[in-house]
Amino acid sequence: MSELGDRIRRARGLAGMNQTAMATAVGVSRGAATQWEGGDTEPTPANLRKIAEVTTVSYEWLATGIGEPRDAAPTARRADTFRPVITPGSELVSRDEMLPIYAAAMGGSGHLIVTFDPVQRVKMPSILEGVMNAYGILITGESMEPEFRPGDMALINPHLQPMRDETHVFYDHPPDGEAEAMVKRLVGWTDEKWKLRQFNPALDFDEDKADWPTCHRVVGKYNRR
């Protein structure tokens, strides 16, 4: 990987984008973004400036490596500070009294394939009342036992910020139609990595934010019946 390709990939990770999202924002194909990050080709100056704009990094740093990706705050900023996305209050209010439950199938490497067509609807739990787009997932697999067993329903608030020592569901792109996902305990994070934990077998590991840009917090569960 070239130094420029590495900076492009880092910029994408800082913005919480996967390659498809960045390529779409810049106006090129995902293949072009892959070639840039791999050092096979380089973006034109105009596209390089677009990359800096959509990922909100310094153009000088992206083009030359000089300086920092983003301006430092007046006071020291912790490397693991999460940049929240502000959701308008009008989008957090729901009149729907039923919670959609989505099914999951096992994917590669223990991941889940979640299809966003409700397989059933259940009574809205009090913890999610008034939360727009709240949902549940039927858990498949045993990697989070004993917290979640196959058949349990994970209850999810998609608007909460990530929180250490809480379980979250991570997606390879914003949920739409079908997405690859994983349900893991969030131990911590940096600008580029999620630090995750599973319970069965016990394992701590890191995943790139660029590969798993969407993170929704699990706030409870319905036990399997």
C-alpha positions as CSV (number, residue, x, y, z in Angstrom):
1,M,0.0,0.0,0.0
2,S,1.4,3.5,-0.9
3,E,1.7,6.3,1.6
4,L,-1.1,8.2,-0.2
5,G,-3.2,5.1,-0.3
6,D,-2.7,4.6,3.4
7,R,-3.8,8.2,4.1
8,I,-6.9,7.8,1.9
9,R,-7.8,4.7,3.9
10,R,-7.2,6.4,7.2
11,A,-9.3,9.4,6.1
12,R,-12.1,7.1,5.2
13,G,-11.9,5.4,8.6
14,L,-11.9,8.7,10.4
15,A,-15.1,9.6,8.6
16,G,-16.7,6.2,9.4
17,M,-17.1,5.3,5.7
18,N,-16.7,2.1,3.8
19,Q,-15.2,2.2,0.3
20,T,-18.6,2.2,-1.4
21,A,-19.8,5.2,0.6
22,M,-16.6,7.2,0.0
23,A,-16.6,6.4,-3.7
24,T,-20.3,7.4,-4.1
25,A,-19.6,10.7,-2.3
26,V,-16.6,11.5,-4.5
27,G,-18.5,10.4,-7.6
28,V,-16.3,7.4,-8.7
29,S,-16.6,3.6,-8.7
30,R,-15.7,1.5,-5.7
31,G,-13.1,-0.1,-7.9
32,A,-11.4,3.3,-8.3
33,A,-11.4,3.7,-4.5
34,T,-9.9,0.2,-4.1
35,Q,-7.1,1.0,-6.5
36,W,-6.3,4.3,-4.8
37,E,-6.0,2.7,-1.4
38,G,-4.0,-0.2,-2.8
39,G,-1.5,2.2,-4.5
40,D,-2.3,0.9,-8.0
41,T,-3.5,4.3,-9.1
42,E,-3.7,7.8,-7.7
43,P,-6.7,10.1,-7.7
44,T,-6.6,13.3,-9.8
45,P,-6.0,16.5,-7.8
46,A,-9.7,17.3,-8.1
47,N,-10.7,13.9,-6.7
48,L,-8.2,14.1,-4.0
49,R,-9.7,17.4,-2.9
50,K,-13.2,15.8,-3.0
51,I,-11.9,13.0,-0.7
52,A,-10.6,15.5,1.8
53,E,-14.0,17.3,1.7
54,V,-16.2,14.3,2.2
55,T,-14.0,12.8,4.9
56,T,-13.4,16.2,6.5
57,V,-9.6,15.9,6.7
58,S,-6.9,18.4,5.8
59,Y,-6.2,18.5,2.1
60,E,-2.5,19.3,2.8
61,W,-2.2,16.3,5.1
62,L,-4.0,14.0,2.6
63,A,-1.9,15.2,-0.3
64,T,1.5,15.4,1.4
65,G,1.4,13.8,4.8
66,I,2.4,17.1,6.4
67,G,0.5,18.1,9.5
68,E,-2.4,16.3,11.1
69,P,-5.6,14.8,9.5
70,R,-7.8,17.2,11.5
71,D,-7.0,20.4,13.4
72,A,-6.4,19.8,17.1
73,A,-9.0,21.0,19.5
74,P,-8.0,23.9,21.8
75,T,-7.6,21.3,24.6
76,A,-6.1,17.9,24.1
77,R,-8.5,15.5,22.5
78,R,-8.5,11.9,23.5
79,A,-7.8,9.6,20.6
80,D,-10.9,7.5,21.4
81,T,-13.3,10.5,21.5
82,F,-16.4,9.5,19.5
83,R,-17.7,12.1,17.1
84,P,-21.5,12.0,17.6
85,V,-24.0,12.3,14.8
86,I,-26.8,14.7,15.9
87,T,-30.3,13.4,15.1
88,P,-33.1,15.9,15.0
89,G,-35.6,15.4,17.8
90,S,-38.5,15.1,15.3
91,E,-36.8,11.9,13.9
92,L,-36.6,10.4,17.4
93,V,-40.4,10.4,18.1
94,S,-42.4,7.4,17.0
95,R,-46.1,6.7,17.2
96,D,-45.5,3.0,16.3
97,E,-46.4,0.8,19.3
98,M,-45.0,-2.4,17.8
99,L,-41.3,-3.3,17.4
100,P,-40.1,-4.8,14.1
101,I,-38.0,-7.9,14.6
102,Y,-35.5,-8.9,11.9
103,A,-34.1,-12.3,11.2
104,A,-30.4,-13.1,10.9
105,A,-28.6,-16.0,9.2
106,M,-25.0,-17.1,9.8
107,G,-22.4,-15.6,7.5
108,G,-18.7,-16.1,7.1
109,S,-16.4,-15.8,10.1
110,G,-19.3,-16.0,12.5
111,H,-20.9,-12.8,11.2
112,L,-24.6,-12.4,10.7
113,I,-26.5,-11.6,7.5
114,V,-29.5,-9.4,8.6
115,T,-32.4,-8.9,6.3
116,F,-34.4,-5.8,7.0
117,D,-37.9,-7.2,6.3
118,P,-39.7,-7.8,9.6
119,V,-40.3,-11.4,10.3
120,Q,-42.6,-10.4,13.2
121,R,-43.6,-7.5,15.4
122,V,-43.7,-7.5,19.1
123,K,-45.0,-5.1,21.8
124,M,-42.7,-2.1,22.1
125,P,-40.6,-2.4,25.3
126,S,-40.7,0.7,27.5
127,I,-37.0,1.3,27.0
128,L,-37.7,1.9,23.3
129,E,-41.0,3.8,23.5
130,G,-40.8,6.9,21.5
131,V,-37.6,5.9,19.7
132,M,-37.8,6.2,15.9
133,N,-36.5,3.2,13.9
134,A,-36.0,1.1,17.0
135,Y,-35.8,-2.6,16.1
136,G,-34.9,-6.1,17.3
137,I,-32.7,-8.9,15.8
138,L,-33.2,-12.6,16.3
139,I,-29.8,-13.8,17.5
140,T,-28.2,-16.7,15.6
141,G,-25.0,-18.3,16.8
142,E,-23.4,-18.8,20.2
143,S,-20.5,-16.3,20.3
144,M,-22.2,-14.1,22.8
145,E,-23.4,-16.8,25.2
146,P,-24.4,-16.5,28.0
147,E,-25.5,-12.9,27.4
148,F,-27.4,-13.9,24.2
149,R,-28.4,-17.4,23.2
150,P,-29.7,-18.4,19.8
151,G,-33.3,-17.3,19.6
152,D,-33.0,-14.4,21.9
153,M,-34.1,-11.0,20.6
154,A,-31.6,-8.1,20.9
155,L,-33.4,-4.8,21.4
156,I,-31.6,-2.0,19.6
157,N,-31.7,1.8,19.8
158,P,-29.9,3.1,16.7
159,H,-29.6,6.7,17.9
160,L,-27.4,6.2,21.0
161,Q,-23.7,6.9,21.0
162,P,-21.3,3.9,21.4
163,M,-20.6,3.1,25.0
164,R,-17.8,1.1,26.6
165,D,-18.6,-2.2,28.1
166,E,-22.0,-2.4,26.4
167,T,-23.0,-4.7,23.6
168,H,-23.6,-3.3,20.1
169,V,-24.4,-4.5,16.6
170,F,-22.0,-3.4,13.9
171,Y,-22.8,-3.2,10.2
172,D,-20.6,-3.2,7.1
173,H,-22.9,-0.4,5.7
174,P,-25.9,1.5,7.0
175,P,-28.8,-1.0,7.4
176,D,-30.8,-1.2,4.2
177,G,-32.3,-4.3,2.6
178,E,-29.6,-6.7,3.7
179,A,-26.4,-6.1,5.6
180,E,-23.5,-8.1,7.1
181,A,-23.4,-7.6,10.9
182,M,-21.9,-8.8,14.1
183,V,-23.1,-8.5,17.7
184,K,-20.2,-7.9,20.1
185,R,-19.3,-6.2,23.4
186,L,-17.5,-2.9,22.8
187,V,-14.4,-2.6,25.0
188,G,-13.2,0.7,23.5
189,W,-12.2,2.4,20.3
190,T,-9.7,4.6,18.6
191,D,-10.0,6.8,15.5
192,E,-9.5,3.8,13.3
193,K,-10.4,0.7,15.3
194,W,-13.3,-0.9,17.3
195,K,-12.0,-2.9,20.2
196,L,-14.4,-5.8,20.6
197,R,-15.0,-8.8,22.8
198,Q,-17.0,-12.0,22.4
199,F,-17.7,-14.5,25.1
200,N,-17.8,-17.9,23.5
201,P,-15.0,-18.7,22.9
202,A,-13.6,-15.8,24.9
203,L,-11.8,-13.5,22.6
204,D,-10.8,-9.8,22.4
205,F,-10.0,-8.5,18.9
206,D,-9.9,-5.3,16.8
207,E,-11.9,-4.4,13.7
208,D,-11.4,-1.5,11.3
209,K,-14.1,1.2,11.7
210,A,-13.8,1.7,7.9
211,D,-15.0,-1.9,7.4
212,W,-17.8,-1.6,10.1
213,P,-18.9,2.0,10.0
214,T,-22.3,1.7,11.5
215,C,-22.7,1.0,15.2
216,H,-26.0,0.6,17.1
217,R,-26.3,0.0,20.8
218,V,-28.2,-3.0,22.2
219,V,-30.3,-1.8,25.2
220,G,-32.0,-5.0,26.2
221,K,-33.4,-8.4,25.1
222,Y,-36.4,-10.6,25.0
223,N,-35.4,-14.1,26.0
224,R,-36.1,-16.9,23.6
225,R,-39.4,-18.7,24.1
